[in-house]
């Protein structure tokens, strides 16, 4: 059969879609990039916002219109969090929650034989084990994701994810190491550790390994590769952890610390577990142990109760923290969360104006960070070429570096080369090779 996949949302979803794809291909089925020729269409959904739900519904309708005879599978966070709504979508032949994605090939086979609609959504329970998903990653990708953890017990007032993903659960350390070794053997040069709340890794395992323990174990493996962390929660990183991590040559000096707001009153209303002073101290500590590291973040504007004073506090904090990059987004109401029913909802036009102002500040701090890279030498992992002009890659700090491509037929994919950054345009860095392939 020909299988089409479409993934919404986070890196965890991307990892899980890759697992589903590998399962289908192991059974001899073919992946296709277009809907029209597909016999089966798999949608891996996100439900962080109501807009995410709408995009999913639009994709379902597009599939039905383009390939009406295709078996349509809706999987993931949307049906898990809003089961009744998902079951009412007659465009779906198979509906799967967040815990049964690995069984999609078998469920598809059953549907093909019986023609009976399938609903496979398991309720999350305390103490449940993480799914057994692993990815062989035998393709030609340069970077690969390793899912090490699932679930979240924080219950931020704006967030539906604990209801969609369940409680914290971790992949056993030895299983992660085995998957990392497989990725390294397959030629991947960067391993990206991903999960719903990485810093809770190991808290449910009998041996109680920490995220730092895991990173040290992976970095001790042999091979030419580096390790990058996904998004981490600020309150979970201690100075002892930072000191241990700083000793690891293979760990990328890039830390995505989700801020959400620089106003203490808003952080408290969000049920975040830190204040602005604690966040600022963490950034100072990271920069002390990792000179010139990149600290990136997410910032929400227009949360219920955010008045002009609170927004200005957040704006000033972002400017003073000098993020290397930031994802700015206006608060969006999400049914099923506490914030959905909070008073003092901020009007839409004010949210968009604040998002614009916050973006302007973070564009300036990003440009300033990139300018600091000029003159420095980085080991750049090259991933692709842009037409015939540039070799493109990421430095360890996640800055995109471009090097002029003299031979349009030459590719540097999966190669790590030393590059001296010669200029920046505020969005990318440009450089020149200072040493042949290392």
C-alpha positions in Angstrom: 0.0 0.0 0.0 1.0 3.6 -0.4 0.9 5.6 2.9 0.8 9.4 3.3 1.7 11.0 6.6 1.0 14.5 7.9 2.3 15.6 11.3 1.1 18.6 13.3 2.9 20.0 16.3 5.9 19.2 18.3 9.2 17.2 17.8 7.7 14.3 19.8 5.0 14.0 17.2 7.6 14.0 14.5 9.4 11.2 16.2 6.3 9.1 16.6 5.3 9.6 13.0 8.7 8.3 12.0 8.1 5.2 14.1 4.7 4.6 12.4 6.4 5.1 9.0 9.1 2.6 9.8 6.5 0.1 11.0 4.6 0.3 7.8 7.8 0.1 5.7 8.9 -3.0 7.6 5.7 -4.6 6.3 6.6 -3.7 2.7 4.4 -0.6 2.3 5.5 2.6 0.5 5.7 6.2 1.7 4.3 8.8 -0.6 4.5 12.6 -0.5 1.1 13.4 -2.0 -2.4 12.5 -0.9 -3.8 11.6 -4.3 -2.1 8.2 -4.8 -2.4 7.2 -1.1 -4.2 4.1 0.0 -3.8 5.2 3.7 -3.5 8.7 5.1 -2.2 9.1 8.7 -2.7 12.4 10.5 -0.7 12.8 13.7 -2.5 15.7 15.5 -1.7 18.5 17.9 -4.3 20.1 20.2 -2.3 22.8 21.9 -4.7 25.5 20.6 -8.1 25.5 19.0 -6.4 26.7 15.9 -4.4 23.5 15.8 -7.7 21.5 15.9 -9.0 23.6 13.0 -6.0 22.9 10.9 -6.4 19.2 11.6 -10.1 19.3 10.5 -9.1 21.1 7.3 -6.6 18.4 6.5 -9.2 15.7 7.1 -11.5 17.4 4.7 -8.7 17.9 2.1 -7.9 14.2 2.3 -11.5 13.1 1.8 -11.9 15.4 -1.2 -8.6 14.5 -2.8 -8.6 10.7 -2.1 -12.1 9.7 -1.0 -11.3 6.0 -1.0 -8.2 6.2 1.2 -8.3 4.8 4.7 -8.0 7.9 7.0 -6.3 7.6 10.4 -6.6 10.4 13.0 -4.0 9.9 15.8 -2.6 11.8 18.7 -3.4 14.6 21.2 -6.6 15.9 19.6 -8.6 12.6 19.9 -7.0 11.8 23.3 -8.0 15.2 24.8 -11.3 15.6 23.0 -12.5 12.1 22.4 -16.2 12.8 21.9 -15.4 15.6 19.4 -13.0 13.3 17.5 -15.5 10.4 17.4 -18.0 12.7 15.7 -15.6 13.2 12.7 -17.0 10.8 10.2 -14.1 11.6 7.9 -12.0 9.3 10.0 -12.0 5.5 9.6 -9.5 4.9 12.5 -9.1 7.1 15.6 -6.1 6.5 17.8 -5.0 8.3 21.0 -1.5 9.1 22.1 -0.7 5.7 23.6 -1.6 3.4 20.6 0.2 5.0 17.7 2.5 2.0 17.3 -0.5 -0.2 16.6 -1.7 1.8 13.6 -0.4 -0.7 11.0 -2.3 -3.6 12.7 -5.4 -1.4 13.1 -5.3 -0.5 9.4 -5.0 -4.2 8.4 -8.0 -5.0 10.6 -10.0 -2.1 9.0 -9.1 -3.3 5.5 -10.5 -6.8 6.4 -13.7 -5.8 8.2 -14.5 -2.3 7.0 -15.6 -1.5 10.6 -14.7 1.9 12.1 -12.1 1.6 14.8 -11.7 3.7 17.9 -8.6 3.0 20.0 -8.1 5.5 22.8 -6.8 4.4 26.2 -7.3 6.5 29.2 -4.1 7.7 30.9 -3.5 6.3 34.3 -1.0 7.0 37.1 2.0 4.6 36.9 1.5 3.7 33.2 4.7 2.8 31.3 6.0 4.7 28.4 5.3 3.3 25.0 8.0 1.1 23.5 8.6 3.2 20.4 12.1 3.3 18.9 13.3 4.6 15.6 16.0 2.9 13.6 16.6 6.1 11.6 18.3 4.2 8.8 17.6 7.0 6.2 19.9 9.8 5.0 18.9 12.4 7.6 21.8 14.2 9.3 20.0 14.8 12.6 17.8 12.4 14.5 15.3 12.7 17.4 15.3 10.3 20.3 12.2 10.4 22.5 13.3 9.8 26.1 10.2 10.9 28.0 6.5 11.5 27.8 3.8 13.2 29.8 3.7 16.2 32.2 2.4 16.7 35.8 2.8 20.5 35.9 -0.7 21.5 34.9 0.1 25.1 33.8 -3.2 26.9 33.7 -3.1 27.5 29.9 -2.0 24.0 28.9 -4.0 21.0 27.7 -1.0 18.7 27.3 -1.2 16.9 30.6 -4.7 15.8 29.6 -3.5 14.7 26.2 -0.2 13.1 27.1 -0.8 11.8 30.6 1.5 11.5 33.6 5.3 11.6 33.5 6.9 8.4 32.2 10.5 7.7 31.0 12.2 5.4 28.6 14.7 3.2 30.5 18.2 4.5 30.3 19.6 1.4 28.6 16.9 1.5 25.9 17.8 5.2 25.2 21.5 4.2 25.0 20.7 1.4 22.6 18.7 3.7 20.3 21.5 6.3 20.4 24.1 3.7 19.4 21.8 2.6 16.5 21.5 6.2 15.4 25.3 6.8 15.5 25.9 3.6 13.6 23.4 4.8 10.9 25.6 7.8 10.4 23.6 10.5 12.2 25.8 13.3 13.4 23.4 15.0 15.9 21.1 13.3 18.4 18.3 15.5 19.7 16.8 14.4 23.0 13.1 15.2 23.0 10.1 14.7 25.3 7.1 16.5 26.7 9.0 17.6 29.8 12.6 16.5 29.6 13.7 17.6 33.0 11.4 15.1 34.7 13.3 12.3 33.0 13.9 9.3 35.2 11.7 10.3 38.2 9.4 7.3 37.5 12.1 4.7 36.9 13.3 2.4 39.7 16.9 3.5 39.4 15.9 7.2 39.4 18.5 8.3 36.7 18.4 12.0 36.0 18.5 13.8 32.7 22.1 14.7 33.4 23.0 11.1 34.1 21.5 10.2 30.7 23.3 12.9 28.8 26.6 11.9 30.3 26.0 8.3 29.3 25.2 9.2 25.7 28.1 11.6 25.4 30.4 8.8 26.6 29.6 6.7 23.5 32.2 6.4 20.7 31.7 8.1 17.4 31.6 11.5 15.7 28.4 13.0 16.8 27.0 15.6 19.1 24.0 15.8 21.5 21.4 18.6 21.6 18.6 19.1 24.2 15.0 19.9 23.3 13.0 22.4 25.3 13.7 22.3 29.1 11.8 23.7 32.1 13.8 26.4 33.9 13.0 25.3 37.5 14.6 21.8 37.0 18.2 22.7 36.2 20.5 23.0 39.2 24.0 24.4 39.2 25.5 21.0 39.9 23.9 19.7 36.7 25.2 22.7 34.7 28.7 22.0 36.0 28.5 18.4 35.0 27.1 19.2 31.6 29.8 21.8 30.9 32.4 19.0 31.0 30.8 17.2 28.1 32.5 18.1 24.7 29.7 16.5 22.7 26.8 18.5 24.3 25.7 21.5 22.2 25.8 24.8 24.1 22.2 25.6 23.2 19.5 25.8 25.8 15.8 26.4 25.0 14.3 27.5 28.3 10.6 28.1 28.1 10.0 31.5 29.8 6.3 32.2 28.8 6.4 35.6 30.7 8.8 37.9 32.3 6.2 39.2 34.8 6.1 37.4 38.2 2.4 38.0 38.6 1.6 36.4 35.3 4.0 33.5 35.9 2.1 32.8 39.2 -1.2 33.0 37.4 0.1 30.6 34.8 1.2 28.1 37.6 4.8 28.2 36.4 7.2 27.0 39.0 9.8 29.8 39.0 9.9 33.6 39.0 11.8 36.0 36.8 14.7 36.3 39.3 15.2 32.5 39.3 15.1 32.4 35.6 17.6 35.2 35.3 19.9 33.4 37.7 19.7 30.2 35.7 20.7 32.1 32.5 23.6 33.7 34.3 24.8 30.3 35.5 24.5 28.8 32.1 26.5 31.6 30.5 29.1 31.3 33.2 29.8 27.6 32.5 29.0 27.8 28.7 30.5 31.1 27.5 28.7 32.4 24.4 26.0 29.7 24.7 22.7 30.3 22.9 19.6 30.7 25.2 16.4 30.6 23.3 12.8 30.6 24.6 9.0 30.8 24.1 7.2 34.0 25.2 3.4 34.3 25.5 1.7 37.7 25.4 -1.8 38.6 26.3 -2.4 36.0 29.0 -5.6 36.7 31.0 -4.8 39.5 33.5 -1.8 40.8 31.7 -2.2 44.5 32.0 0.1 47.2 30.5 2.4 47.0 33.6 2.8 43.2 33.4 3.5 43.4 29.7 6.1 46.1 30.1 7.8 43.9 32.8 7.9 41.0 30.4 9.2 43.2 27.5 12.0 44.6 29.6 12.9 41.1 30.9 13.2 39.8 27.4 15.4 42.7 26.4 17.7 42.3 29.4 18.0 38.5 29.1 19.1 39.0 25.4 17.7 35.8 24.0 19.5 34.3 21.0 16.1 33.6 19.5 12.5 33.5 20.7 9.1 32.1 19.6 6.6 34.8 20.3 2.9 34.0 20.3 -0.4 35.5 21.6 -2.3 33.6 24.3 -5.0 31.5 22.7 -8.0 30.2 24.7 -8.0 26.4 25.1 -11.2 24.6 26.3 -10.4 22.2 29.2 -7.8 24.5 30.8 -8.2 26.8 33.8 -7.1 29.9 31.9 -9.9 29.4 29.4 -12.4 30.7 32.1 -10.2 33.3 33.8 -11.4 36.8 34.0 -9.7 39.8 32.4 -9.2 38.2 29.0 -7.1 40.4 26.8 -8.7 41.7 23.6 -7.3 40.2 20.4 -6.0 43.4 18.9 -4.0 44.2 22.1 -2.5 40.7 22.0 -1.4 41.1 18.4 0.1 44.5 19.1 2.0 43.1 22.1 3.2 40.2 20.0 4.5 42.6 17.5 6.4 44.7 20.1 7.9 41.6 21.8 9.0 40.3 18.4 10.7 43.6 17.6 12.7 43.3 20.8 13.7 39.7 20.3 14.7 40.4 16.6 17.2 42.9 18.0 18.6 40.6 20.6 18.9 37.8 18.0 20.8 40.1 15.7 23.1 41.1 18.5 23.8 37.5 19.4 24.6 36.6 15.8 26.9 39.6 15.5 28.8 38.2 18.5 29.5 35.1 16.4 31.4 37.0 13.8 35.1 36.2 13.9 34.6 33.0 15.9 35.3 29.5 14.6 32.5 26.8 14.9 32.3 23.1 14.0 29.3 23.3 11.6 27.3 20.2 10.8 26.2 20.6 7.2 22.7 19.3 6.3 21.7 20.5 2.9 22.4 22.8 0.0 20.3 25.8 -1.1 19.9 25.6 -4.8 23.4 26.1 -6.2 24.6 28.9 -3.9 25.1 27.8 -0.4 26.1 24.9 1.9 23.8 25.2 5.0 24.4 23.8 8.4 24.0 24.4 12.1 26.8 25.4 14.5 26.6 23.8 18.0 24.8 26.9 19.3 22.0 26.2 16.7 22.9 29.2 14.6 22.4 28.6 10.9 25.7 29.0 9.0 26.0 29.4 5.3 29.2 28.8 3.2 29.5 29.7 -0.4 29.0 26.6 -2.7 31.7 26.8 -5.5 30.8 23.5 -7.1 27.0 23.1 -7.6 27.4 19.3 -7.7 29.3 19.0 -4.5 27.4 18.2 -1.3 28.6 18.4 2.3 25.7 16.6 3.9 26.6 14.8 7.1 30.0 16.5 7.2 31.3 18.5 10.2 33.7 21.3 9.1 35.4 24.1 10.9 34.0 27.5 9.8 35.0 31.0 10.7 32.0 33.3 10.7 32.8 36.4 8.6 29.4 38.2 8.7 25.8 38.1 9.7 22.6 39.6 8.3 20.6 39.3 11.5 19.0 36.1 10.5 21.9 33.9 9.4 25.7 33.8 9.7 28.0 33.4 6.8 31.5 32.0 6.9 34.5 30.3 5.3 36.2 27.0 5.8 39.3 27.2 7.9 40.1 23.5 8.0 39.3 20.5 5.9 36.7 17.9 7.1 37.4 16.8 10.7 
